[in-house]
Amino acid sequence: MTKYIFITGGVVSSLGKGIAAASLGLILKSRGLKVVNQKFDPYLNIDPGTMNPYQHGEVFVTDDGAETDLDLGHYERFTDESLSQSSNTTAGRVYLSILNKEREGGFHGGTVQVIPNVTDEIRRRMLLSAQETGANVIITEIGGTVGDIESLPFIEAIRQIKYEVGVENCAYIHLTLLPYMKKAQELKSKPTQHSVKELQGLGIQPDIIMLRSEVPIDAATREKLALFCNVETDSIIQNLNAKSIYEVPLMMEKEGLGKAVCKALSIEDTPTHLEDWAQMVDRLYHPAKSVTIALVGKYVELRDAYLSVVESLLHGGIFSNAEVNIDWIDAETLCDEKTAAERLGQADGIIVPGGFGDRGIEGMIRAAQYARTHNVPYFGICLGMQIQVIEFARHVLGLKDANSTEMNKDTPAPVIDLMPDQNGVILGGTLRLGKYECALKAGSTAAAAYKAETIWERHRHRYEFNNAYRAQFEHSTLRLTGVNPERNLIEIVEQEGHPWMVGVQFHPEFKSRPNRPQPLFREFIKVAAAYAESAGTAAAGKGGASDSAERYRKGGTK
């Protein structure tokens, strides 16, 4: 029988339920269990795909094309399990399904109500992952905070599930904040007590209480909370701030989270196998060198908008034993070539990630031009690849007004354009989404990184390289090295004669793991670290770089 764990939050939002759920997934998987994570969000959007990044952060895309909450990225990175459409459900999706069924006569003229109709649909979706995957344990994070009006149907649904699957197959974890009053030098347990009381009033008794705290929790506070919240003392788990999110599973296992969950679900508490993870964290904490990456984007005020990109850069750093320092640059501030040179001059690598709309585009083009003309390693992702194409078309091919029709629908040189079947479609869910095949050109930088002839990567975009200009590019130094064979679409471009300048139409960041970095991110950081080392050699050489460093900076070393 599949076991079900439900994680709720209390007191305040943004406590890290997603990291807790991902960490628990890794802890249980390390015991030999097949684990699947999922998230249920109470907002009325069908999915986060149409939401402004400033509202919701990154949209994480699965292999099968689901546009999901960013927490699914944490789930995949921690458990190394590919998730799917069923892994993220919103209230909007639930209500849409019910209303469509009602319009089709599916309720046979009956009254449609929150209970039982809405809660039945939520429960059906919560149990779906077990049917699809055959997992031993399903971990479900409930978005929002206990007490939110919009969360009530979800709380009622998880209350009902316990009696559907059996009390021995269901456990509840409640994550709350334990504030520390510095003046009084005292931890305050009352907010947690009230949050648990609210949850109990809705019919749910938590089996485990997880406490976010800035300071260690003393025995007296544990005993007090165990008494007033009706749980055992060893089910009070502290969740202290960590230097890195990747240390959290190790801290949680040491705290006894895995043991408490196994006890609550009558699972044999077998030994864990987290040695490789611990070694990865140790490498993260003890880098031998450092590298500075300029991230040129349009949503830099909210760094969660580029969450998977940042984590993937970090993964590349772990592999190369390098500390990755990110210089966050608002593309709009690169208002001219002089400013761009000043702002990018200290970068060992430049990355331009995905985005939508025309704001900041000219600054991104200046960043790509600087990288190309100064031989700085460059990585363009989705929009970043399109920027690389536009910059090259303007400044090398002589198409001075080259652009994307997304930015200028009347451009005389639309080197980036809509696919023919994308004209006039509605916004939500109509991008090119999910996993697509890409054939790699032999001898290319990408083929060397992947060590493969064909790859599959995840996409989220609408505009493409315009094949009407393909011949001009094929006779230039911007090599077209990756093609989707199904639709003959350009997926990868590489600058010939440059140390490392690669643009990809897909989103490689969605498949990177801390202990197995995505190949392009791995190589990008490796080359950027070599660039940093050559820069240091040049600076230390009393007026002259070594021959190898000079060749590298001029593009002579691959």
MARKE-924141 format. One line per 3 residues: number of its first residue (from 1); their letters; for each residue x, y, z of C-alpha. Coordinates in Angstrom, 2 decimals. Example, Ala and Ser with C-alpha at 12.3 -4.5 7.8 and 13.67 -1.06 7.14 Angstrom:
<sites>
1	AS	12.30/-4.50/7.80 ~ 13.67/-1.06/7.14
</sites>
This chain:
<sites>
1	MTK	0.00/0.00/0.00 ~ 1.33/3.42/-0.94 ~ 2.08/5.69/2.00
4	YIF	1.04/9.37/1.91 ~ 2.71/12.31/3.64 ~ 1.12/15.76/3.66
7	ITG	3.14/18.85/4.56 ~ 1.29/21.98/5.67 ~ 2.59/25.37/6.75
10	GVV	1.64/27.68/9.58 ~ 2.36/31.07/11.20 ~ 3.90/32.72/8.10
13	SSL	4.57/31.85/4.48 ~ 7.96/31.30/2.81 ~ 9.27/29.03/5.55
16	GKG	10.68/26.52/3.09 ~ 8.03/23.80/2.82 ~ 9.39/23.00/-0.63
19	IAA	12.93/22.43/0.65 ~ 11.54/20.38/3.56 ~ 9.47/18.24/1.19
22	ASL	12.42/17.77/-1.18 ~ 14.75/16.91/1.71 ~ 12.31/14.34/3.05
25	GLI	12.06/12.85/-0.41 ~ 15.83/12.37/-0.53 ~ 15.93/10.99/3.02
28	LKS	13.31/8.34/2.23 ~ 14.79/7.53/-1.17 ~ 18.16/6.96/0.51
31	RGL	16.40/4.22/2.50 ~ 15.57/2.40/-0.73 ~ 12.00/3.63/-1.13
34	KVV	10.51/4.88/-4.39 ~ 9.38/8.43/-3.62 ~ 7.38/10.96/-5.65
37	NQK	6.81/14.59/-4.62 ~ 3.87/16.75/-5.66 ~ 2.46/20.16/-4.82
40	FDP	-1.09/21.43/-4.54 ~ -1.52/25.21/-4.74 ~ -4.73/26.98/-3.67
43	YLN	-4.60/29.86/-6.15 ~ -7.11/30.04/-9.02 ~ -4.68/30.24/-11.93
46	IDP	-4.73/27.07/-14.02 ~ -0.93/26.97/-13.69 ~ 1.85/29.54/-13.11
49	GTM	2.61/29.73/-16.84 ~ 0.94/33.11/-17.40 ~ 2.05/34.65/-14.10
52	NPY	4.58/37.48/-13.96 ~ 7.93/36.22/-12.59 ~ 7.76/38.99/-9.99
55	QHG	4.53/37.42/-8.73 ~ 5.57/33.81/-8.63 ~ 9.22/33.38/-9.50
58	EVF	10.41/30.80/-11.98 ~ 8.09/28.53/-13.92 ~ 9.54/25.02/-13.81
61	VTD	8.81/22.81/-16.85 ~ 8.58/19.01/-16.75 ~ 9.40/16.51/-19.49
64	DGA	5.74/16.25/-20.49 ~ 5.33/20.01/-20.77 ~ 3.69/20.99/-17.48
67	ETD	4.31/24.59/-16.39 ~ 4.65/24.21/-12.64 ~ 5.64/25.79/-9.37
70	LDL	9.35/26.35/-8.74 ~ 9.26/23.92/-5.81 ~ 9.06/21.08/-8.33
73	GHY	12.57/22.06/-9.35 ~ 13.71/21.43/-5.78 ~ 11.92/18.07/-5.77
76	ERF	13.66/16.96/-8.96 ~ 17.09/18.24/-7.94 ~ 16.95/16.52/-4.54
79	TDE	15.32/13.19/-5.47 ~ 16.52/12.95/-9.10 ~ 13.02/11.86/-10.15
82	SLS	11.37/13.37/-13.24 ~ 7.93/14.73/-12.42 ~ 4.87/15.22/-14.61
85	QSS	1.60/17.04/-15.24 ~ 0.04/15.33/-12.22 ~ 2.77/16.62/-9.89
88	NTT	1.37/20.16/-9.58 ~ -2.32/20.94/-9.20 ~ -3.92/24.32/-8.57
91	AGR	-7.38/25.23/-7.33 ~ -7.97/26.71/-10.77 ~ -7.32/23.36/-12.42
94	VYL	-9.58/21.59/-9.93 ~ -12.49/24.00/-10.45 ~ -12.03/24.00/-14.24
97	SIL	-12.29/20.22/-14.30 ~ -15.43/20.26/-12.17 ~ -17.14/23.03/-14.15
100	NKE	-16.37/21.34/-17.48 ~ -17.84/18.12/-16.12 ~ -20.94/19.99/-14.92
103	REG	-21.46/21.61/-18.34 ~ -21.26/18.17/-19.95 ~ -23.93/16.79/-17.59
106	GFH	-21.46/14.72/-15.61 ~ -23.23/15.31/-12.31 ~ -26.61/14.20/-13.72
109	GGT	-28.40/17.33/-12.63 ~ -27.14/17.23/-9.05 ~ -26.00/20.24/-7.04
112	VQV	-22.24/20.82/-7.31 ~ -20.70/21.68/-3.94 ~ -17.32/22.13/-2.30
115	IPN	-18.03/19.02/-0.24 ~ -18.09/16.42/-1.69 ~ -17.44/17.47/-5.32
118	VTD	-14.42/19.75/-4.96 ~ -12.78/17.68/-2.24 ~ -13.40/14.48/-4.24
121	EIR	-11.59/15.98/-7.25 ~ -8.69/17.09/-5.07 ~ -8.42/13.64/-3.52
124	RRM	-8.56/11.98/-6.94 ~ -5.65/14.10/-8.12 ~ -3.68/13.52/-4.92
127	LLS	-3.92/9.74/-5.37 ~ -3.17/9.83/-9.10 ~ 0.62/9.86/-8.73
130	AQE	0.55/6.53/-6.90 ~ -1.38/4.97/-9.79 ~ 0.95/6.44/-12.41
133	TGA	4.28/5.74/-10.71 ~ 3.79/2.86/-8.30 ~ 5.66/4.88/-5.66
136	NVI	6.06/3.58/-2.12 ~ 5.65/7.08/-0.71 ~ 3.87/10.16/-2.09
139	ITE	4.90/13.44/-0.45 ~ 2.37/16.23/-1.00 ~ 3.09/19.85/-0.15
142	IGG	0.02/22.01/0.42 ~ 0.70/25.59/-0.67 ~ -0.22/28.57/1.46
145	TVG	-0.74/28.69/5.22 ~ -3.24/26.97/7.47 ~ -6.09/29.41/8.05
148	DIE	-6.15/30.77/4.49 ~ -9.71/30.68/3.13 ~ -8.63/29.32/-0.24
151	SLP	-6.77/26.41/1.41 ~ -9.78/25.01/3.26 ~ -10.94/22.55/0.55
154	FIE	-7.40/21.15/0.33 ~ -7.14/20.73/4.11 ~ -10.51/18.97/4.15
157	AIR	-9.39/16.71/1.31 ~ -6.23/15.57/3.11 ~ -8.33/14.97/6.26
160	QIK	-10.59/12.65/4.28 ~ -7.71/10.79/2.63 ~ -6.49/9.42/5.94
163	YEV	-9.66/7.36/6.28 ~ -9.66/6.37/2.61 ~ -6.14/4.91/2.60
166	GVE	-6.00/3.89/6.27 ~ -4.57/5.72/9.25 ~ -1.39/3.62/9.12
169	NCA	-0.73/4.85/5.56 ~ -1.07/8.59/6.13 ~ 1.03/11.09/8.07
172	YIH	0.84/14.85/8.52 ~ 3.83/17.17/8.96 ~ 3.21/20.76/10.03
175	LTL	5.99/23.31/9.42 ~ 5.88/26.49/11.48 ~ 8.06/29.37/12.62
178	LPY	9.50/29.45/16.13 ~ 10.38/33.14/16.62 ~ 13.39/34.09/18.72
181	MKK	13.00/37.30/20.74 ~ 16.51/38.70/20.94 ~ 15.75/41.20/23.71
184	AQE	14.32/38.51/25.95 ~ 16.68/35.83/24.58 ~ 13.72/33.50/24.38
187	LKS	12.08/31.23/21.83 ~ 8.31/31.82/21.57 ~ 6.19/28.73/21.04
190	KPT	2.77/30.38/21.16 ~ 2.48/31.02/17.37 ~ 3.10/27.31/16.72
193	QHS	0.57/26.32/19.37 ~ -2.08/28.51/17.75 ~ -1.26/27.19/14.28
196	VKE	-1.54/23.58/15.41 ~ -4.81/24.41/17.21 ~ -6.14/25.87/13.93
199	LQG	-5.16/22.66/12.13 ~ -6.73/20.50/14.81 ~ -9.91/22.53/14.50
202	LGI	-10.03/21.48/10.85 ~ -9.82/17.83/11.87 ~ -6.10/17.18/11.41
205	QPD	-3.70/16.18/14.17 ~ -0.10/16.55/12.96 ~ 2.15/13.55/13.52
208	IIM	5.33/15.60/13.21 ~ 5.96/19.29/13.87 ~ 8.90/20.84/12.05
211	LRS	10.15/24.13/13.47 ~ 12.06/26.79/11.55 ~ 14.30/28.61/13.99
214	EVP	17.36/30.84/13.97 ~ 18.71/29.28/17.17 ~ 18.79/25.69/18.47
217	IDA	15.65/24.56/20.28 ~ 16.15/23.61/23.91 ~ 14.68/20.50/25.53
220	ATR	12.17/22.50/27.59 ~ 10.66/24.08/24.46 ~ 10.43/20.69/22.76
223	EKL	8.65/19.19/25.75 ~ 6.29/22.15/26.01 ~ 5.30/21.92/22.35
226	ALF	4.93/18.15/22.52 ~ 2.57/18.54/25.48 ~ 0.42/21.34/24.09
229	CNV	0.38/20.09/20.48 ~ -0.31/16.45/21.34 ~ 2.76/14.90/19.66
232	ETD	5.68/12.86/20.95 ~ 8.86/14.72/21.86 ~ 10.93/12.92/19.22
235	SII	8.42/14.13/16.62 ~ 9.40/17.74/17.30 ~ 12.01/18.38/14.59
238	QNL	14.07/21.56/14.49 ~ 14.86/23.01/11.07 ~ 17.68/25.49/11.56
241	NAK	18.98/27.85/8.90 ~ 21.59/26.16/6.74 ~ 24.53/27.57/4.81
244	SIY	23.17/25.80/1.70 ~ 19.82/24.18/0.94 ~ 21.75/21.04/0.00
247	EVP	22.81/20.58/3.62 ~ 19.20/20.52/4.83 ~ 18.59/16.79/4.15
250	LMM	21.69/15.92/6.17 ~ 20.56/18.16/9.03 ~ 17.01/16.76/8.92
253	EKE	18.23/13.17/8.97 ~ 20.50/13.97/11.92 ~ 17.50/15.54/13.67
256	GLG	15.55/12.30/13.29 ~ 13.04/13.29/10.61 ~ 13.42/10.03/8.68
259	KAV	13.08/7.95/11.82 ~ 9.96/9.89/12.91 ~ 8.32/9.46/9.50
262	CKA	9.09/5.75/9.38 ~ 7.55/5.39/12.83 ~ 4.42/7.34/11.87
265	LSI	3.88/5.24/8.74 ~ 5.00/1.86/10.14 ~ 7.87/1.72/7.65
268	EDT	11.00/-0.25/8.51 ~ 13.70/2.23/9.47 ~ 16.50/0.93/7.28
271	PTH	19.95/2.58/7.08 ~ 20.32/5.61/4.86 ~ 22.80/6.02/2.03
274	LED	23.61/9.72/1.97 ~ 27.38/9.44/1.72 ~ 27.56/10.74/-1.87
277	WAQ	25.30/13.64/-0.96 ~ 27.45/14.50/2.05 ~ 30.58/14.43/-0.12
280	MVD	28.90/16.77/-2.60 ~ 28.05/19.23/0.19 ~ 31.63/19.02/1.44
283	RLY	32.92/19.94/-2.03 ~ 30.45/22.81/-2.12 ~ 31.75/24.15/1.19
286	HPA	35.45/23.80/0.32 ~ 36.10/25.23/-3.15 ~ 39.66/25.64/-4.36
289	KSV	38.99/28.63/-6.61 ~ 36.33/31.16/-7.49 ~ 34.62/32.35/-10.63
292	TIA	32.42/35.40/-11.28 ~ 29.46/35.00/-13.60 ~ 27.55/38.05/-14.83
295	LVG	23.86/37.16/-15.06 ~ 22.27/39.70/-17.40 ~ 18.50/39.56/-17.11
298	KYV	15.30/41.52/-16.77 ~ 13.92/40.08/-13.50 ~ 17.02/40.37/-11.34
301	ELR	15.17/42.10/-8.48 ~ 13.48/38.75/-7.75 ~ 16.20/36.15/-7.94
304	DAY	13.74/33.26/-7.70 ~ 12.83/34.15/-11.30 ~ 16.13/32.49/-12.29
307	LSV	16.21/29.84/-9.58 ~ 17.09/26.80/-11.71 ~ 19.72/28.78/-13.63
310	VES	21.40/29.83/-10.38 ~ 21.31/26.30/-8.99 ~ 22.73/24.90/-12.22
313	LLH	25.63/27.37/-12.11 ~ 26.24/26.22/-8.55 ~ 26.21/22.58/-9.69
316	GGI	28.83/23.38/-12.31 ~ 30.91/25.04/-9.60 ~ 30.70/21.96/-7.38
319	FSN	31.99/19.83/-10.26 ~ 34.90/22.21/-10.95 ~ 35.62/22.73/-7.25
322	AEV	34.90/26.43/-7.73 ~ 32.89/28.96/-5.78 ~ 30.45/30.63/-8.17
325	NID	29.82/34.32/-7.48 ~ 26.91/35.77/-9.44 ~ 26.96/39.41/-10.44
328	WID	23.29/40.28/-10.95 ~ 22.97/42.83/-13.76 ~ 19.73/44.47/-14.82
331	AET	19.90/44.45/-18.62 ~ 18.34/47.92/-18.77 ~ 21.40/49.39/-17.03
334	LCD	23.66/48.40/-19.95 ~ 22.58/51.51/-21.81 ~ 25.66/51.87/-24.06
337	EKT	28.84/50.03/-25.00 ~ 30.99/51.94/-22.51 ~ 28.67/51.11/-19.61
340	AAE	28.51/47.48/-20.73 ~ 32.31/47.25/-20.83 ~ 32.63/48.78/-17.37
343	RLG	29.92/46.56/-15.90 ~ 31.07/43.32/-17.53 ~ 34.80/43.88/-17.31
346	QAD	35.28/41.77/-14.17 ~ 33.17/38.82/-15.35 ~ 34.74/35.43/-16.02
349	GII	31.60/34.39/-17.85 ~ 28.33/35.95/-19.01 ~ 24.96/34.22/-19.00
352	VPG	21.75/35.59/-20.51 ~ 18.77/33.47/-19.39 ~ 15.23/33.24/-20.71
355	GFG	12.53/35.89/-20.60 ~ 9.63/37.45/-22.46 ~ 8.99/40.93/-23.85
358	DRG	11.21/43.72/-25.15 ~ 12.34/45.35/-21.91 ~ 16.13/45.22/-21.51
361	IEG	16.73/43.59/-24.89 ~ 19.26/46.15/-26.14 ~ 21.30/45.73/-22.95
364	MIR	21.37/41.97/-23.47 ~ 22.55/42.49/-27.04 ~ 25.41/44.67/-25.75
367	AAQ	26.32/41.90/-23.29 ~ 26.47/39.34/-26.10 ~ 28.52/41.71/-28.25
370	YAR	30.97/42.30/-25.39 ~ 31.33/38.55/-24.84 ~ 31.93/37.90/-28.54
373	THN	34.44/40.71/-29.09 ~ 36.33/40.20/-25.81 ~ 36.36/36.39/-25.85
376	VPY	34.52/36.13/-22.54 ~ 32.73/32.77/-22.10 ~ 29.03/33.25/-22.91
379	FGI	25.99/31.06/-22.36 ~ 22.65/32.08/-23.87 ~ 19.50/30.24/-22.80
382	CLG	16.25/30.51/-24.80 ~ 15.99/34.31/-25.14 ~ 19.76/34.38/-24.54
385	MQI	20.31/32.30/-27.68 ~ 18.00/34.58/-29.67 ~ 19.97/37.58/-28.39
388	QVI	23.18/35.93/-29.61 ~ 21.65/35.44/-33.07 ~ 20.35/39.03/-33.25
391	EFA	23.69/40.50/-32.13 ~ 25.62/38.50/-34.72 ~ 23.16/39.38/-37.47
394	RHV	23.47/43.10/-36.70 ~ 27.20/43.40/-36.22 ~ 28.67/40.66/-38.41
397	LGL	26.15/39.84/-41.13 ~ 25.34/43.51/-41.67 ~ 21.61/43.18/-40.99
400	KDA	21.67/46.35/-38.88 ~ 17.96/46.28/-38.00 ~ 17.84/42.55/-37.25
403	NST	15.47/41.67/-34.43 ~ 12.85/39.28/-33.18 ~ 9.24/39.90/-34.19
406	EMN	8.45/39.55/-30.49 ~ 10.34/42.82/-29.94 ~ 9.56/44.54/-33.24
409	KDT	6.86/42.99/-35.41 ~ 7.85/45.28/-38.31 ~ 11.58/44.53/-38.30
412	PAP	12.97/44.25/-41.86 ~ 15.24/41.38/-40.76 ~ 13.23/39.01/-38.51
415	VID	16.00/36.54/-37.70 ~ 13.80/35.33/-34.82 ~ 10.14/34.79/-35.63
418	LMP	6.95/32.99/-34.64 ~ 6.42/29.46/-35.79 ~ 3.68/29.37/-38.44
421	DQN	1.29/27.47/-36.17 ~ 1.73/29.96/-33.30 ~ 0.01/32.96/-34.89
424	GVI	-3.16/34.00/-33.09 ~ -3.01/31.44/-30.27 ~ -4.08/32.31/-26.74
427	LGG	-1.36/32.90/-24.15 ~ -1.76/30.13/-21.58 ~ -0.33/26.67/-22.22
430	TLR	0.39/27.25/-25.91 ~ 4.17/27.66/-25.89 ~ 6.46/24.96/-27.20
433	LGK	6.64/23.05/-23.94 ~ 8.38/19.97/-22.64 ~ 10.96/17.52/-23.92
436	YEC	12.08/17.61/-27.55 ~ 14.83/15.88/-29.48 ~ 17.96/17.68/-30.68
439	ALK	20.52/16.20/-33.08 ~ 24.06/17.47/-32.43 ~ 26.62/18.27/-35.09
442	AGS	29.73/16.13/-34.83 ~ 32.75/18.03/-33.55 ~ 30.65/20.77/-31.94
445	TAA	31.13/22.12/-28.44 ~ 27.71/20.76/-27.50 ~ 28.49/17.25/-28.79
448	AAY	31.74/17.26/-26.81 ~ 29.88/18.32/-23.65 ~ 27.08/15.76/-23.96
451	KAE	29.25/13.00/-25.45 ~ 26.23/12.09/-27.56 ~ 24.80/12.51/-31.04
454	TIW	21.21/13.09/-29.89 ~ 19.85/14.69/-26.74 ~ 16.43/15.49/-25.27
457	ERH	15.94/18.79/-23.46 ~ 12.99/20.76/-22.08 ~ 11.57/23.81/-23.83
460	RHR	9.40/26.81/-22.97 ~ 9.18/29.36/-25.76 ~ 7.13/30.55/-28.73
463	YEF	9.64/32.26/-31.05 ~ 12.27/30.39/-33.09 ~ 15.33/30.94/-35.24
466	NNA	13.96/31.97/-38.65 ~ 15.03/29.38/-41.23 ~ 14.65/31.98/-43.98
469	YRA	18.05/33.33/-42.80 ~ 19.61/29.92/-42.31 ~ 21.81/30.02/-45.43
472	QFE	23.38/33.35/-44.40 ~ 24.30/31.96/-40.99 ~ 25.58/28.67/-42.39
475	HST	28.17/30.62/-44.39 ~ 29.27/32.59/-41.33 ~ 31.22/31.86/-38.14
478	LRL	28.06/31.40/-36.07 ~ 27.69/27.66/-36.40 ~ 24.27/26.00/-36.24
481	TGV	25.15/22.88/-34.29 ~ 21.86/21.54/-32.92 ~ 18.65/20.83/-34.84
484	NPE	15.27/19.42/-33.90 ~ 14.87/16.72/-36.57 ~ 11.08/16.58/-36.32
487	RNL	10.53/20.20/-37.39 ~ 13.97/21.21/-38.65 ~ 14.28/23.92/-36.00
490	IEI	17.62/25.34/-34.85 ~ 18.28/24.47/-31.22 ~ 21.96/25.35/-30.66
493	VEQ	24.32/28.00/-32.05 ~ 28.06/28.30/-31.36 ~ 30.54/31.07/-32.13
496	EGH	33.48/29.71/-34.09 ~ 36.95/30.80/-32.92 ~ 35.67/31.76/-29.47
499	PWM	36.76/30.03/-26.24 ~ 33.12/29.16/-25.40 ~ 30.08/30.99/-26.78
502	VGV	27.02/28.77/-26.91 ~ 23.33/29.58/-27.22 ~ 20.54/27.03/-26.78
505	QFH	16.83/27.41/-27.49 ~ 15.91/24.95/-24.74 ~ 16.21/25.23/-20.95
508	PEF	19.05/22.95/-19.80 ~ 18.76/24.26/-16.24 ~ 15.68/22.12/-15.62
511	KSR	17.67/18.88/-15.76 ~ 20.74/19.77/-13.70 ~ 21.43/18.02/-10.39
514	PNR	23.88/19.04/-7.62 ~ 25.76/15.73/-7.87 ~ 25.33/15.46/-11.66
517	PQP	25.52/18.90/-13.29 ~ 23.90/19.46/-16.67 ~ 26.67/19.07/-19.31
520	LFR	26.51/22.59/-20.75 ~ 26.52/24.24/-17.32 ~ 29.35/21.95/-16.26
523	EFI	31.45/22.97/-19.25 ~ 30.51/26.66/-19.04 ~ 31.75/26.92/-15.46
526	KVA	34.85/24.86/-16.28 ~ 35.77/27.24/-19.10 ~ 34.89/30.33/-17.03
529	AAY	37.14/29.04/-14.23 ~ 39.98/28.62/-16.74 ~ 39.30/32.15/-18.00
532	AES	39.47/33.44/-14.40 ~ 42.74/31.62/-13.86 ~ 44.22/33.06/-17.08
535	AGT	43.13/36.53/-16.00 ~ 44.85/36.00/-12.67 ~ 47.99/34.76/-14.41
538	AAA	47.98/37.85/-16.60 ~ 47.56/40.16/-13.61 ~ 50.39/38.45/-11.74
541	GKG	52.79/38.49/-14.66 ~ 54.18/42.02/-14.24 ~ 52.74/43.38/-17.44
544	GAS	52.38/40.24/-19.53 ~ 50.26/37.13/-19.49 ~ 51.73/33.71/-20.03
547	DSA	51.57/32.42/-23.61 ~ 48.82/29.92/-22.78 ~ 46.75/32.53/-20.95
550	ERY	47.13/35.02/-23.77 ~ 46.10/32.43/-26.37 ~ 43.10/31.53/-24.26
553	RKG	41.89/35.10/-23.90 ~ 42.28/35.60/-27.67 ~ 40.19/32.54/-28.40
556	GTK	42.99/30.21/-29.38 ~ 42.28/27.57/-26.73 ~ 39.14/25.44/-26.84
</sites>
